Amino acid sequence: MDLSLSEDQKALCDLADQILREKLPPERLRAIESENRWFDDAAWSELAKARLLTVGLPEDVGGGGFGFFETCLMLEQIGRTVAPLPYFATVVLGAMPIDRFGSAKQRSAYLPQVADGKLILTAALLEDGNALIPERPTTKAEANGGGWTIRGEKLFVPAFDLAGKALVSAATEDGVGLFLIDANAPGLHSERVEVTTFEPQFRIVLDGVRVGNEDLIGETPSGAQMLRWLGDRALVGLCAMQTGVCEQALRTTAEYISQREQFGSKIATFQAVAQRAADAYIDTAGVTLTARLAAWRLARNLPADDFVSIAKFWAADGGQRVVHAAQHLHGGIGVDTDYPVHRYFRWAKQLELTLGGASEHLVRLGGFLARPEPRR
């Protein structure tokens, strides 16, 4: 299997990298953090102008006509530049399920706005006691005349402060519903929580939030399958970002140890330093390969259960080793917040544990391997 990138894919990566590095150099990231902000609207607008926000969506809704694999390549660039942008929330959690399961009216109403950078989306899927997205949520949706009333609580909702619409999962009488709600809907209350990356995520309480039938995505009897579909892509999207984080952390470290001198020699020539860097290189290759393989299979609708959990295990276990090595090899400067490497450590730790860490995915993988029926 050849996972090398085509010329078109390389061009997409190069363009995204150019925009993000130009708009989000380390000094700009420091300024955003000092302003207690996390979103850079100028970079978001430039990605929209370049038609990179929806590179993986069909052309009829303003997308680039590529697929999920190319979306993951964009997420790699987000991780490589630790870009404070809601790309994962908007594209993977919001736009992709609308495109896959939404009605023609929903697709035409929302996806062109996402492509233009005018609409930010998110999804409220996680609940208390669940590391992974629950296929049977405790949040309830009760049908009433012409619509639904939703009650429940969701945790760790990304980009909710920026979102115009949020995709919410809720149990119904005959299955699970995925509902599009306004972020400022009556009966919806939110509480900000700052996570390791300094990005705000939100706990939201839905206290009788009412939506219409036109806000239901797909069919409720197949809602659990939709959540599995979305969950797999969310996991691999996180792995793609971890790929970019690890690659840039390793590159920054390689540049540092190639220049830093001790005892009259570059420290890269010391055996212990070289071995630690080599181990980080191998781990980075493992994170990259498993993430891209899982993305490739999902993009082609091939069975991918075990590939997804293998990728998330590597992103969690291998990813944390890479950024620990980067910190270690930088010495004291690695924890200096004026030096960029600390951001990669924070991002890697956040990505490591989001939607389950290494242990959870080893258990999940064991369950897949032990079941008698064919994998999907």
C-alpha positions as CSV (number, residue, x, y, z in Angstrom):
1,M,0.0,0.0,0.0
2,D,1.4,3.4,-1.1
3,L,0.5,6.2,1.2
4,S,2.8,8.7,-0.4
5,L,1.1,12.0,-1.3
6,S,0.1,12.9,-4.8
7,E,1.2,16.2,-6.4
8,D,-2.3,17.7,-5.7
9,Q,-2.1,16.6,-2.1
10,K,1.3,18.1,-1.7
11,A,0.1,21.3,-3.2
12,L,-2.7,21.5,-0.7
13,C,-0.4,20.9,2.2
14,D,2.1,23.5,1.0
15,L,-0.6,26.1,0.5
16,A,-2.1,25.5,4.0
17,D,1.4,25.5,5.5
18,Q,2.2,28.8,3.8
19,I,-0.9,30.5,5.0
20,L,-0.7,29.3,8.6
21,R,3.0,30.0,9.0
22,E,2.5,33.5,7.5
23,K,-0.5,34.3,9.7
24,L,0.4,32.5,12.9
25,P,4.2,32.8,13.6
26,P,5.3,32.3,17.2
27,E,5.0,36.0,18.0
28,R,1.4,36.1,16.8
29,L,0.6,33.0,18.9
30,R,2.1,34.8,22.0
31,A,0.0,37.9,21.3
32,I,-3.2,35.8,21.0
33,E,-2.4,34.1,24.3
34,S,-1.7,37.4,26.0
35,E,-5.0,38.8,24.8
36,N,-6.8,35.8,26.4
37,R,-8.1,34.9,23.0
38,W,-7.8,31.6,21.2
39,F,-9.2,32.2,17.7
40,D,-7.4,34.0,14.8
41,D,-10.0,35.2,12.4
42,A,-7.5,36.5,9.9
43,A,-6.0,33.0,9.4
44,W,-9.5,31.5,9.2
45,S,-10.5,34.0,6.5
46,E,-7.3,33.3,4.5
47,L,-8.1,29.5,4.6
48,A,-11.6,30.3,3.4
49,K,-10.3,32.4,0.5
50,A,-8.0,29.6,-0.5
51,R,-11.0,27.1,-0.4
52,L,-9.2,25.0,2.2
53,L,-11.8,25.0,4.9
54,T,-13.9,22.4,3.1
55,V,-11.3,20.8,0.9
56,G,-12.8,17.4,1.6
57,L,-16.4,18.3,0.9
58,P,-18.2,18.1,-2.6
59,E,-17.9,20.9,-5.0
60,D,-21.7,21.4,-5.1
61,V,-21.5,22.9,-1.6
62,G,-18.4,25.0,-2.1
63,G,-15.9,22.2,-1.2
64,G,-12.8,21.2,-2.9
65,G,-14.1,17.8,-4.1
66,F,-11.4,15.8,-2.4
67,G,-12.2,13.6,0.6
68,F,-11.6,12.7,4.3
69,F,-7.9,11.9,3.7
70,E,-7.3,15.4,2.4
71,T,-9.2,16.8,5.3
72,C,-6.8,15.0,7.6
73,L,-3.8,16.5,5.7
74,M,-5.2,19.9,6.5
75,L,-5.5,18.9,10.2
76,E,-1.8,17.8,10.1
77,Q,-1.0,21.4,9.1
78,I,-3.2,22.7,12.0
79,G,-1.2,20.6,14.4
80,R,2.1,21.5,12.8
81,T,1.5,25.2,13.4
82,V,-0.5,24.6,16.6
83,A,-3.1,26.9,15.0
84,P,-5.8,28.3,17.3
85,L,-8.6,27.6,14.8
86,P,-11.8,25.6,15.0
87,Y,-11.0,23.4,12.0
88,F,-11.6,20.1,13.7
89,A,-14.9,21.2,15.3
90,T,-16.3,22.9,12.2
91,V,-15.2,20.5,9.5
92,V,-15.0,17.1,11.2
93,L,-17.6,17.4,13.9
94,G,-20.0,19.6,12.1
95,A,-19.8,19.9,8.3
96,M,-18.9,16.3,7.5
97,P,-21.9,14.7,9.2
98,I,-24.2,17.3,7.7
99,D,-22.8,16.5,4.2
100,R,-23.1,12.7,4.8
101,F,-26.4,12.5,6.6
102,G,-28.2,15.8,6.1
103,S,-31.0,16.7,3.8
104,A,-30.4,18.6,0.6
105,K,-31.9,21.7,2.3
106,Q,-29.5,21.3,5.3
107,R,-26.5,20.8,3.1
108,S,-27.3,23.9,0.9
109,A,-28.2,26.0,4.0
110,Y,-25.0,25.4,6.0
111,L,-22.1,24.0,4.0
112,P,-21.6,26.9,1.6
113,Q,-21.4,29.2,4.6
114,V,-18.8,27.0,6.2
115,A,-16.8,27.0,3.0
116,D,-16.9,30.8,3.0
117,G,-15.7,31.0,6.6
118,K,-19.0,32.7,7.7
119,L,-20.3,29.8,9.8
120,I,-18.5,27.9,12.5
121,L,-19.9,24.6,13.6
122,T,-19.3,22.3,16.5
123,A,-20.8,19.1,18.1
124,A,-21.9,18.3,21.6
125,L,-21.4,14.6,21.9
126,L,-19.5,13.7,25.1
127,E,-21.2,13.0,28.4
128,D,-20.1,12.4,32.0
129,G,-18.5,9.1,32.5
130,N,-17.6,8.5,28.8
131,A,-14.2,8.9,27.3
132,L,-15.6,8.0,23.9
133,I,-18.8,9.3,22.2
134,P,-21.7,7.3,23.7
135,E,-23.9,5.6,21.2
136,R,-26.8,5.8,23.6
137,P,-26.7,9.2,25.1
138,T,-28.3,10.1,28.5
139,T,-29.4,13.4,26.9
140,K,-33.1,12.9,25.8
141,A,-35.1,14.3,22.9
142,E,-38.9,14.0,23.2
143,A,-41.0,14.4,20.1
144,N,-43.8,16.9,20.2
145,G,-46.0,18.5,17.6
146,G,-43.8,19.4,14.7
147,G,-40.5,19.2,16.6
148,W,-38.5,18.0,19.6
149,T,-37.6,19.0,23.2
150,I,-34.1,18.2,24.3
151,R,-32.9,17.9,27.9
152,G,-29.5,16.8,29.1
153,E,-25.9,17.8,29.7
154,K,-22.9,17.7,27.4
155,L,-19.2,18.1,28.2
156,F,-16.1,19.3,26.4
157,V,-17.8,21.0,23.5
158,P,-15.1,22.7,21.4
159,A,-15.5,26.2,19.8
160,F,-19.0,26.6,21.3
161,D,-18.3,30.3,21.9
162,L,-17.7,30.8,18.2
163,A,-20.3,28.4,16.7
164,G,-23.5,29.4,15.1
165,K,-24.9,25.9,15.2
166,A,-24.1,22.8,17.3
167,L,-24.8,19.2,16.4
168,V,-26.2,17.5,19.5
169,S,-26.8,13.8,20.1
170,A,-29.8,12.7,22.1
171,A,-31.7,9.5,22.7
172,T,-35.2,9.3,21.3
173,E,-38.0,6.8,21.7
174,D,-36.9,4.7,18.7
175,G,-33.1,5.4,18.5
176,V,-30.8,8.3,18.6
177,G,-31.2,11.7,17.1
178,L,-28.6,14.2,15.8
179,F,-30.0,17.7,16.1
180,L,-28.8,21.0,14.9
181,I,-29.4,23.7,17.5
182,D,-28.6,27.4,17.7
183,A,-25.8,28.2,20.1
184,N,-27.9,30.8,21.7
185,A,-31.2,28.9,21.8
186,P,-33.6,29.5,24.7
187,G,-33.0,26.9,27.5
188,L,-29.4,26.3,26.6
189,H,-26.8,27.3,29.2
190,S,-23.0,27.0,28.8
191,E,-20.0,27.1,31.2
192,R,-16.5,27.8,29.9
193,V,-13.7,25.4,30.8
194,E,-10.1,26.1,29.7
195,V,-8.2,23.0,28.6
196,T,-4.5,22.2,28.4
197,T,-4.0,24.0,25.0
198,F,-5.6,27.1,26.5
199,E,-8.5,26.6,24.1
200,P,-11.9,27.0,25.8
201,Q,-14.3,24.1,25.7
202,F,-17.7,24.1,27.2
203,R,-20.1,22.3,29.4
204,I,-23.6,22.9,28.1
205,V,-27.0,22.2,29.7
206,L,-30.0,21.8,27.5
207,D,-33.1,22.6,29.7
208,G,-36.0,22.1,27.4
209,V,-34.3,23.3,24.2
210,R,-36.9,23.1,21.3
211,V,-36.0,22.3,17.7
212,G,-38.0,21.6,14.6
213,N,-38.2,18.5,12.6
214,E,-36.1,20.3,10.0
215,D,-33.3,20.4,12.5
216,L,-33.0,16.6,12.7
217,I,-30.2,15.1,10.7
218,G,-30.8,11.7,9.2
219,E,-33.2,9.1,10.8
220,T,-33.4,8.3,14.5
221,P,-33.4,4.5,14.1
222,S,-29.9,4.8,12.4
223,G,-28.6,7.4,14.8
224,A,-26.2,5.0,16.6
225,Q,-24.6,4.1,13.3
226,M,-24.2,7.8,12.5
227,L,-22.5,8.4,15.8
228,R,-20.1,5.5,15.1
229,W,-19.4,7.0,11.7
230,L,-18.7,10.4,13.2
231,G,-16.7,9.0,16.1
232,D,-14.3,7.1,13.9
233,R,-13.6,10.3,11.9
234,A,-13.3,12.4,15.0
235,L,-10.7,10.0,16.4
236,V,-8.6,9.9,13.2
237,G,-8.9,13.7,12.9
238,L,-7.3,14.0,16.3
239,C,-4.6,11.6,15.2
240,A,-3.9,13.7,12.1
241,M,-3.4,16.8,14.3
242,Q,-1.1,14.8,16.6
243,T,0.9,13.8,13.4
244,G,1.6,17.5,12.7
245,V,2.4,18.2,16.4
246,C,4.9,15.4,16.6
247,E,6.6,16.2,13.3
248,Q,7.1,19.9,14.1
249,A,8.2,19.2,17.7
250,L,10.8,16.8,16.3
251,R,11.9,19.2,13.6
252,T,12.3,22.0,16.2
253,T,14.3,19.7,18.4
254,A,16.6,18.5,15.6
255,E,17.4,22.1,14.7
256,Y,18.1,22.9,18.4
257,I,20.4,20.0,19.1
258,S,22.2,20.6,15.8
259,Q,23.2,24.1,17.0
260,R,23.5,23.8,20.8
261,E,27.1,23.2,21.9
262,Q,28.3,21.6,25.1
263,F,31.9,20.7,26.0
264,G,33.0,22.1,22.6
265,S,30.7,19.9,20.5
266,K,27.2,20.0,19.1
267,I,25.0,18.0,21.5
268,A,23.5,16.1,18.5
269,T,26.8,14.3,18.3
270,F,26.4,12.9,21.8
271,Q,25.3,9.2,21.7
272,A,22.5,9.6,24.3
273,V,21.1,12.6,22.6
274,A,21.2,11.0,19.2
275,Q,19.5,7.8,20.5
276,R,16.7,9.8,22.2
277,A,16.1,11.8,19.0
278,A,16.1,8.6,16.9
279,D,13.5,7.0,19.2
280,A,11.3,10.2,18.8
281,Y,11.8,9.9,15.0
282,I,10.5,6.3,15.0
283,D,7.6,7.2,17.2
284,T,6.7,10.1,14.9
285,A,6.8,7.8,11.9
286,G,4.5,5.4,13.8
287,V,2.0,8.1,14.6
288,T,2.0,9.4,11.0
289,L,1.7,6.0,9.3
290,T,-1.1,4.7,11.5
291,A,-3.1,7.9,11.3
292,R,-2.8,8.1,7.5
293,L,-3.6,4.5,7.0
294,A,-6.8,4.8,9.1
295,A,-7.8,8.0,7.2
296,W,-7.2,6.3,3.9
297,R,-9.4,3.4,4.9
298,L,-12.2,5.6,6.2
299,A,-12.0,7.8,3.0
300,R,-12.7,4.6,1.0
301,N,-15.4,3.3,3.4
302,L,-13.3,0.2,4.1
303,P,-13.5,-1.7,7.5
304,A,-11.5,0.4,9.9
305,D,-12.5,-0.3,13.5
306,D,-9.1,-1.7,14.5
307,F,-7.1,0.7,12.4
308,V,-8.8,3.6,14.1
309,S,-7.9,2.4,17.6
310,I,-4.4,1.5,16.5
311,A,-4.0,5.0,15.2
312,K,-5.3,6.6,18.4
313,F,-3.1,4.3,20.6
314,W,0.0,5.5,18.6
315,A,-1.2,9.1,18.8
316,A,-1.5,8.8,22.5
317,D,1.4,6.6,23.5
318,G,3.9,7.5,20.8
319,G,2.9,11.2,20.7
320,Q,3.5,11.7,24.4
321,R,7.0,10.1,24.1
322,V,7.9,12.5,21.2
323,V,7.0,15.7,23.1
324,H,8.7,14.4,26.3
325,A,11.8,13.8,24.3
326,A,11.6,17.3,22.8
327,Q,11.3,18.8,26.2
328,H,14.1,16.7,27.6
329,L,16.5,17.4,24.7
330,H,15.8,21.2,25.0
331,G,16.7,21.2,28.7
332,G,15.5,24.3,30.6
333,I,14.5,26.2,27.5
334,G,11.9,23.6,26.7
335,V,9.6,24.9,29.4
336,D,10.2,28.6,28.7
337,T,6.9,29.9,27.4
338,D,8.8,32.4,25.2
339,Y,10.1,29.4,23.2
340,P,7.7,27.6,20.9
341,V,8.3,24.0,21.9
342,H,6.1,24.2,25.0
343,R,3.0,24.6,22.9
344,Y,3.6,21.3,21.2
345,F,3.9,19.6,24.6
346,R,0.5,21.1,25.6
347,W,-1.2,20.2,22.4
348,A,0.2,16.6,22.4
349,K,-1.1,16.0,26.0
350,Q,-4.5,17.3,25.1
351,L,-4.7,15.2,22.0
352,E,-3.4,12.2,23.9
353,L,-6.4,12.0,26.2
354,T,-9.2,13.5,24.0
355,L,-11.7,10.7,23.1
356,G,-9.7,8.1,25.1
357,G,-6.1,7.6,25.8
358,A,-3.8,4.7,25.1
359,S,-5.4,2.3,27.7
360,E,-8.9,2.9,26.5
361,H,-8.0,2.1,22.9
362,L,-6.1,-1.0,23.8
363,V,-9.2,-2.2,25.5
364,R,-11.3,-1.2,22.5
365,L,-8.9,-2.9,20.1
366,G,-9.1,-6.1,22.2
367,G,-12.8,-6.0,22.0
368,F,-12.7,-5.7,18.2
369,L,-10.3,-8.6,17.9
370,A,-12.3,-10.9,20.3
371,R,-15.7,-10.5,18.7
372,P,-16.8,-13.4,16.4
373,E,-18.6,-11.3,13.7
374,P,-16.6,-9.7,10.8
375,R,-15.3,-6.3,11.5
376,R,-17.0,-3.4,9.7
